[in-house]
Amino acid sequence: MTPVLDRPAASRYRWTICALLFVATVVAYLDRGILGFLKVDLGKQIGWNDITYGNISAAFKWGYGFGIAVAGYFTDWLGTRKAFAIAIVMWSIAAMSPGLANSAFTFGAAMFLLGICEAANFPACQKTVAEWFPKKERALATSVFNSGSNVGNMLPAAVVPVLVMAFTGSLGRDAWRGAFVVCGSIGFLWLVFWLRMYQAPESHPRVSAEELAYIQSDPAERVERVPYARLLPCKETWAFGGAKFLTDGVWWFYSFWLPGYWQVTFHQKLGGTSLPLIIAFGVSILGGLGGGYLSGALMKRGKSVGTARKTALLVCAVAVLPVVLMPYMPNLWCAVALASLAMAAHQGWSANLFTVPSDLFPKATVASVIGLGGALGAAGGGLLDQFVSHIVLWTNSYVLVFALCGSAYLFALLLLHVLTPNYAPAKVKY
């Protein structure tokens, strides 16, 4: 017989689980953001130009693209608890590996490995949201955990200069290695809390009967796993994947290239752009929360799920457009204001785009669809790295780069709407 759980009278434990996802996302973006913050200094010490750095940055995306395609199916197969635990052990080890690099090639290899291992984060997070939240709260929950990417991108600016200074006495010019090792090890601490606190909602003793009923208030869905081969013919898979392909690389551009761009353009030393980056990524948290809230508020006012999602996506896509003016900013603080708006809009966009698979696909396939979309997003990011590195070297200008970053979202929304005009559930063959 199944034991009867002694449930509390009331609970909101789903938000505790969401907080765990938030912290995991912080750790993931902290690990990958260190390289971008050290770009200029490491370029001088190890010796690389923009094309070489573009290849290193792209190596992370190619690894991520391969990893996330596998991680989605891996998560659906093993279940969220086991898959996430295995993933964070692997990515924590990988995150420390750049500390051993001594050339552009070994940096590229380390970042490729980190991309493979870290790719499980978003499929596992989004599958957890689908399991713990009804559809009307998923965009908000997604925006909460996704705001961890902003905090994670802020932390290198605050932490890396301190760690480099702390290790200078013992490691000298190699003090940067300590930053990779210390930050990479944080994932092991998160793992302890995950294993102690996570269970499925129906078997969790800290979830009240009322909260469980709320979590499960959407119509029942089929739960058996679906092979990738049956997801590929669905146009909804390509709607999500195409939008990711066009826009994911923009956020990664901010993470990997913006710190160096500001350091060079406005003649800042390591640490000189710390506060501007903290401000820009901090403001973007508000955009993510606002975007998640907007679609939920529209649904509460009677709008359909599709209308609410697409309206929120349109607002965000329009708000990104002014970033095309970035190369013409007269000083650093004008650039910070423009970047803050664009990055906030991206996070609002991302919060809503990440809910598309859970809106249109059964829960059992959510991680797989996100994995496929993430692979396309990583491919787009890798191609954008190549575009940026060559265009900047050839033209000594970022005008075309920011023009592409500003317009990508409107093209992505058009593609999403053309492929899902009625925003109806995908016809998945079991």
Wavefront OBJ file of the C-alpha trace (Angstrom):
o trace
v 0.000 0.000 0.000
v 1.096 3.548 -0.696
v 1.808 5.305 2.611
v -0.407 8.256 3.492
v 1.672 11.421 3.820
v 1.275 13.653 6.832
v 0.852 16.845 4.828
v 0.855 20.363 6.288
v -2.377 22.331 6.467
v -1.100 24.908 3.980
v 2.031 25.403 1.885
v 3.677 27.255 -0.973
v 6.574 24.851 -1.317
v 6.624 25.139 -5.104
v 8.353 28.503 -4.664
v 11.047 26.893 -2.528
v 11.724 24.524 -5.414
v 11.780 27.512 -7.754
v 14.383 29.141 -5.471
v 16.589 26.051 -5.881
v 16.300 26.401 -9.659
v 17.208 30.080 -9.351
v 20.406 29.272 -7.449
v 21.384 26.530 -9.925
v 21.015 29.030 -12.770
v 23.120 31.577 -10.873
v 25.882 28.981 -10.529
v 25.711 28.049 -14.225
v 26.033 31.631 -15.448
v 28.726 32.484 -12.925
v 30.807 29.585 -14.219
v 30.497 30.572 -17.873
v 30.738 34.334 -17.265
v 34.257 34.341 -15.808
v 35.883 34.003 -19.227
v 34.059 36.986 -20.701
v 35.076 39.196 -17.794
v 38.739 38.144 -18.115
v 38.733 38.341 -21.944
v 40.990 41.372 -22.329
v 43.516 40.444 -19.631
v 43.774 36.793 -20.649
v 44.073 37.830 -24.292
v 47.174 39.827 -23.422
v 48.650 37.132 -21.171
v 47.981 34.054 -23.291
v 47.828 35.758 -26.666
v 44.646 35.748 -28.730
v 42.818 38.140 -31.044
v 39.062 38.558 -31.521
v 38.836 35.642 -33.956
v 40.648 33.332 -31.551
v 38.427 34.459 -28.690
v 35.386 33.994 -30.932
v 36.458 30.396 -31.506
v 36.868 29.827 -27.754
v 33.470 31.344 -27.060
v 31.916 29.348 -29.900
v 33.432 26.156 -28.486
v 31.222 26.602 -25.424
v 28.148 26.996 -27.638
v 28.953 23.964 -29.802
v 29.437 21.898 -26.666
v 26.246 23.325 -25.216
v 24.327 22.555 -28.397
v 25.446 18.941 -28.354
v 24.877 18.615 -24.619
v 21.413 20.135 -24.469
v 20.127 17.941 -27.287
v 21.109 14.936 -25.182
v 20.285 16.500 -21.799
v 16.605 17.034 -22.614
v 16.005 13.372 -23.382
v 18.300 12.375 -20.501
v 16.172 14.441 -18.092
v 12.878 13.011 -19.360
v 14.334 9.508 -19.048
v 15.961 9.664 -15.593
v 13.600 12.137 -13.994
v 14.391 15.586 -12.726
v 15.961 14.730 -9.369
v 18.546 12.236 -10.620
v 19.307 14.028 -13.883
v 19.927 17.390 -12.212
v 22.140 15.835 -9.534
v 24.332 14.065 -12.090
v 24.500 17.147 -14.296
v 25.677 19.569 -11.625
v 28.456 17.209 -10.493
v 29.699 17.009 -14.068
v 29.440 20.730 -14.793
v 31.117 21.716 -11.516
v 34.145 19.630 -12.449
v 34.075 21.074 -15.960
v 33.760 24.631 -14.608
v 37.034 24.224 -12.723
v 38.879 22.906 -15.781
v 39.657 26.327 -17.390
v 41.860 26.894 -14.361
v 44.233 24.334 -15.872
v 44.287 25.883 -19.370
v 47.503 27.428 -20.709
v 46.678 28.141 -24.363
v 43.808 29.193 -26.580
v 43.320 25.557 -27.595
v 43.086 24.252 -24.024
v 40.744 27.116 -23.106
v 38.542 26.137 -26.042
v 38.595 22.476 -24.975
v 37.693 23.402 -21.384
v 34.820 25.637 -22.503
v 33.562 22.949 -24.886
v 33.433 20.499 -21.972
v 31.680 23.057 -19.781
v 29.080 23.642 -22.491
v 28.304 19.924 -22.747
v 27.946 19.454 -18.998
v 26.126 22.698 -18.197
v 23.509 22.172 -20.882
v 21.239 20.166 -18.572
v 20.338 23.223 -16.499
v 17.495 24.681 -18.558
v 15.802 21.413 -19.610
v 15.860 20.262 -15.982
v 14.658 23.644 -14.671
v 11.830 23.912 -17.178
v 10.721 20.320 -16.630
v 10.654 21.034 -12.896
v 8.489 24.098 -13.505
v 6.107 22.014 -15.629
v 5.844 19.480 -12.799
v 5.427 21.991 -9.984
v 3.380 24.841 -11.498
v 0.092 25.111 -13.410
v 0.243 26.827 -16.796
v -0.964 30.186 -15.489
v 2.066 30.455 -13.183
v 4.753 28.939 -15.386
v 5.891 32.151 -17.050
v 6.319 33.825 -13.656
v 8.130 30.799 -12.213
v 10.333 30.681 -15.305
v 11.133 34.373 -14.988
v 12.104 33.841 -11.338
v 14.562 31.021 -11.975
v 15.737 32.589 -15.244
v 16.624 35.778 -13.363
v 19.424 33.673 -11.953
v 21.172 34.138 -15.293
v 21.320 37.872 -14.569
v 22.675 37.396 -11.073
v 25.149 34.847 -12.398
v 26.341 37.331 -15.012
v 26.648 40.059 -12.370
v 28.757 37.972 -10.012
v 31.942 37.719 -12.132
v 32.128 41.508 -12.116
v 31.893 41.521 -8.327
v 33.744 38.322 -7.455
v 36.503 37.799 -10.034
v 38.554 40.932 -9.217
v 38.433 39.969 -5.526
v 39.479 36.368 -6.206
v 42.251 37.436 -8.572
v 43.578 39.777 -5.913
v 43.290 37.095 -3.223
v 45.284 34.561 -5.260
v 47.869 37.015 -6.567
v 50.130 36.431 -3.577
v 50.305 32.669 -4.093
v 49.835 32.339 -7.860
v 51.164 35.648 -9.199
v 50.165 36.202 -12.841
v 48.192 32.940 -12.695
v 45.852 34.260 -10.002
v 42.954 34.029 -12.457
v 43.127 30.212 -12.170
v 41.863 30.403 -8.610
v 38.720 32.224 -9.779
v 37.743 29.309 -12.017
v 38.404 26.699 -9.318
v 36.582 28.491 -6.494
v 33.527 29.411 -8.565
v 33.335 25.968 -10.159
v 33.218 24.235 -6.790
v 30.050 26.053 -5.654
v 27.856 23.571 -7.524
v 28.742 20.833 -5.043
v 27.219 22.897 -2.226
v 23.998 23.333 -4.213
v 23.830 19.567 -4.736
v 23.545 18.961 -0.985
v 20.417 21.130 -0.763
v 18.910 19.631 -3.922
v 19.173 16.047 -2.695
v 17.774 16.950 0.738
v 14.885 19.115 -0.467
v 13.664 17.786 -3.824
v 10.966 15.184 -4.417
v 8.048 15.081 -6.845
v 5.134 17.208 -5.556
v 2.758 14.262 -5.150
v 5.223 12.480 -2.835
v 6.634 15.518 -1.022
v 5.660 15.685 2.675
v 5.914 19.483 2.759
v 3.267 20.013 0.063
v -0.263 20.508 1.362
v -3.259 18.838 -0.242
v -4.511 22.258 -1.345
v -1.208 23.177 -3.013
v -0.975 19.763 -4.702
v -4.471 20.216 -6.120
v -3.463 23.659 -7.412
v -0.279 22.291 -9.005
v -2.308 19.562 -10.716
v -5.223 21.823 -11.703
v -4.505 21.655 -15.443
v -6.182 18.881 -17.461
v -4.510 15.497 -17.124
v -1.800 14.661 -19.660
v -0.244 11.494 -20.971
v 3.006 10.732 -19.181
v 4.896 8.239 -21.338
v 8.165 9.328 -22.913
v 8.217 10.251 -26.592
v 11.260 9.666 -28.842
v 12.882 12.656 -30.501
v 11.884 11.241 -33.888
v 8.235 11.933 -33.048
v 8.877 15.484 -31.929
v 10.788 16.566 -35.022
v 7.782 16.530 -37.401
v 5.846 18.895 -35.110
v 5.907 22.462 -36.412
v 5.658 23.644 -32.782
v 9.089 22.129 -32.124
v 10.539 24.253 -34.913
v 8.637 27.348 -33.809
v 10.329 27.174 -30.421
v 13.672 26.041 -31.838
v 13.717 28.702 -34.543
v 13.023 31.470 -32.036
v 15.824 30.139 -29.835
v 18.199 29.989 -32.826
v 17.595 33.641 -33.609
v 17.753 35.081 -30.079
v 19.817 32.912 -27.702
v 23.078 34.081 -29.199
v 22.216 37.694 -28.356
v 22.199 36.982 -24.631
v 25.421 35.024 -24.902
v 26.911 37.972 -26.782
v 26.172 40.129 -23.744
v 27.765 37.533 -21.457
v 30.897 36.787 -23.494
v 31.536 40.004 -25.438
v 29.958 42.991 -23.693
v 32.477 43.209 -20.787
v 35.401 43.267 -23.217
v 33.597 45.665 -25.574
v 33.094 48.174 -22.774
v 36.644 47.734 -21.460
v 38.129 48.494 -24.888
v 35.628 51.120 -26.100
v 35.663 53.164 -22.901
v 39.281 52.365 -21.908
v 38.469 50.520 -18.678
v 40.824 48.209 -16.771
v 39.809 44.920 -15.101
v 37.252 45.930 -12.499
v 36.482 49.226 -14.219
v 33.301 47.849 -15.754
v 32.236 45.910 -12.643
v 29.603 48.394 -11.494
v 28.216 49.038 -15.015
v 27.845 45.299 -15.610
v 26.237 44.750 -12.217
v 23.745 47.513 -12.969
v 22.917 46.228 -16.467
v 22.412 42.626 -15.399
v 20.611 43.757 -12.252
v 18.084 45.815 -14.207
v 17.515 42.855 -16.514
v 16.131 40.904 -13.549
v 13.214 43.332 -13.474
v 12.594 42.750 -17.164
v 12.420 39.001 -16.667
v 9.990 39.289 -13.775
v 7.955 41.879 -15.648
v 7.723 39.744 -18.766
v 6.611 36.731 -16.765
v 4.057 38.810 -14.880
v 2.687 40.437 -18.038
v 1.565 37.237 -19.748
v 0.072 35.910 -16.495
v -1.811 39.180 -15.920
v -3.217 39.084 -19.449
v -4.487 35.542 -18.890
v -6.153 36.593 -15.630
v -7.965 39.284 -17.636
v -9.397 36.661 -19.939
v -6.848 36.565 -22.757
v -6.015 33.174 -24.195
v -2.667 31.590 -23.429
v -1.464 32.191 -27.000
v -2.555 35.845 -27.092
v -0.973 36.513 -23.700
v 2.334 34.871 -24.617
v 2.634 36.542 -28.032
v 1.666 39.965 -26.687
v 4.350 39.748 -24.017
v 6.881 38.582 -26.622
v 5.972 41.507 -28.909
v 6.426 44.064 -26.124
v 9.855 42.634 -25.370
v 10.879 42.470 -29.035
v 10.052 46.151 -29.524
v 11.859 47.148 -26.315
v 15.085 45.526 -27.584
v 15.266 47.636 -30.754
v 17.088 50.704 -29.320
v 20.212 48.594 -28.678
v 21.138 49.174 -32.350
v 22.325 52.621 -31.175
v 24.958 51.158 -28.819
v 27.996 51.960 -31.061
v 26.998 55.639 -31.048
v 26.854 56.077 -27.262
v 29.122 58.950 -26.149
v 30.052 57.487 -22.753
v 29.899 54.346 -20.655
v 26.809 55.286 -18.660
v 24.713 55.970 -21.752
v 25.788 52.543 -22.983
v 24.789 51.014 -19.632
v 21.307 52.521 -19.891
v 20.825 51.168 -23.412
v 22.168 47.726 -22.518
v 19.986 47.580 -19.405
v 16.846 48.111 -21.477
v 17.848 45.534 -24.100
v 18.891 42.945 -21.544
v 15.741 43.443 -19.480
v 13.658 42.980 -22.613
v 15.580 39.825 -23.498
v 14.862 38.338 -20.098
v 11.171 39.107 -20.431
v 11.294 37.499 -23.872
v 13.108 34.455 -22.526
v 10.674 33.969 -19.635
v 7.789 33.710 -22.082
v 9.598 31.770 -24.788
v 10.650 29.095 -22.291
v 6.994 28.474 -21.425
v 6.083 27.660 -25.042
v 7.055 23.951 -24.787
v 5.087 23.502 -21.562
v 2.108 25.310 -23.171
v 2.080 23.232 -26.344
v 3.555 19.855 -25.373
v 2.789 17.199 -22.742
v 4.888 17.377 -19.566
v 6.695 14.155 -20.452
v 8.185 15.796 -23.562
v 8.961 19.286 -22.227
v 12.638 18.690 -21.432
v 13.165 16.995 -24.805
v 11.623 19.896 -26.734
v 13.649 22.388 -24.729
v 16.732 20.297 -25.441
v 16.114 20.442 -29.173
v 15.396 24.170 -29.048
v 18.430 24.766 -26.877
v 20.622 22.939 -29.380
v 19.408 25.270 -32.112
v 19.909 28.252 -29.803
v 23.473 27.154 -29.125
v 24.098 26.755 -32.853
v 22.840 30.286 -33.386
v 25.112 31.495 -30.596
v 28.115 29.752 -32.136
v 27.425 31.288 -35.518
v 26.988 34.713 -33.944
v 30.390 34.334 -32.267
v 31.978 33.693 -35.645
v 30.127 36.642 -37.159
v 31.146 38.999 -34.338
v 34.804 37.985 -34.295
v 35.277 38.347 -38.058
v 33.171 41.496 -38.518
v 34.899 43.285 -35.645
v 38.366 42.332 -36.889
v 37.576 43.333 -40.483
v 35.625 46.534 -39.794
v 36.854 47.497 -36.325
v 33.209 48.272 -35.604
v 30.241 46.722 -33.771
v 27.578 48.555 -35.813
v 26.428 45.445 -37.730
v 26.615 43.316 -34.586
v 24.250 45.494 -32.584
v 21.940 45.914 -35.594
v 21.582 42.144 -35.693
v 21.074 41.913 -31.923
v 18.335 44.515 -32.002
v 16.303 43.098 -34.887
v 16.534 39.359 -34.167
v 13.539 39.239 -31.828
v 10.988 40.592 -34.288
v 12.059 38.005 -36.862
v 11.849 35.296 -34.195
v 8.337 36.343 -33.173
v 7.223 36.378 -36.817
v 8.511 32.824 -37.239
v 6.807 31.689 -34.042
v 3.493 33.191 -35.137
v 3.653 31.765 -38.658
v 4.266 28.242 -37.315
v 1.765 28.479 -34.432
v -0.964 30.871 -35.621
v -3.581 29.356 -33.281
v -1.158 28.384 -30.511
v -2.827 24.990 -30.261
v -1.336 21.906 -28.546
v 1.079 19.971 -30.725
v -0.213 16.769 -32.278
v 2.404 14.406 -30.882
v 2.181 10.816 -32.063
v 2.664 8.318 -29.249
l 1 2 3 4 5 6 7 8 9 10 11 12 13 14 15 16 17 18 19 20 21 22 23 24 25 26 27 28 29 30 31 32 33 34 35 36 37 38 39 40 41 42 43 44 45 46 47 48 49 50 51 52 53 54 55 56 57 58 59 60 61 62 63 64 65 66 67 68 69 70 71 72 73 74 75 76 77 78 79 80 81 82 83 84 85 86 87 88 89 90 91 92 93 94 95 96 97 98 99 100 101 102 103 104 105 106 107 108 109 110 111 112 113 114 115 116 117 118 119 120 121 122 123 124 125 126 127 128 129 130 131 132 133 134 135 136 137 138 139 140 141 142 143 144 145 146 147 148 149 150 151 152 153 154 155 156 157 158 159 160 161 162 163 164 165 166 167 168 169 170 171 172 173 174 175 176 177 178 179 180 181 182 183 184 185 186 187 188 189 190 191 192 193 194 195 196 197 198 199 200 201 202 203 204 205 206 207 208 209 210 211 212 213 214 215 216 217 218 219 220 221 222 223 224 225 226 227 228 229 230 231 232 233 234 235 236 237 238 239 240 241 242 243 244 245 246 247 248 249 250 251 252 253 254 255 256 257 258 259 260 261 262 263 264 265 266 267 268 269 270 271 272 273 274 275 276 277 278 279 280 281 282 283 284 285 286 287 288 289 290 291 292 293 294 295 296 297 298 299 300 301 302 303 304 305 306 307 308 309 310 311 312 313 314 315 316 317 318 319 320 321 322 323 324 325 326 327 328 329 330 331 332 333 334 335 336 337 338 339 340 341 342 343 344 345 346 347 348 349 350 351 352 353 354 355 356 357 358 359 360 361 362 363 364 365 366 367 368 369 370 371 372 373 374 375 376 377 378 379 380 381 382 383 384 385 386 387 388 389 390 391 392 393 394 395 396 397 398 399 400 401 402 403 404 405 406 407 408 409 410 411 412 413 414 415 416 417 418 419 420 421 422 423 424 425 426 427 428 429 430
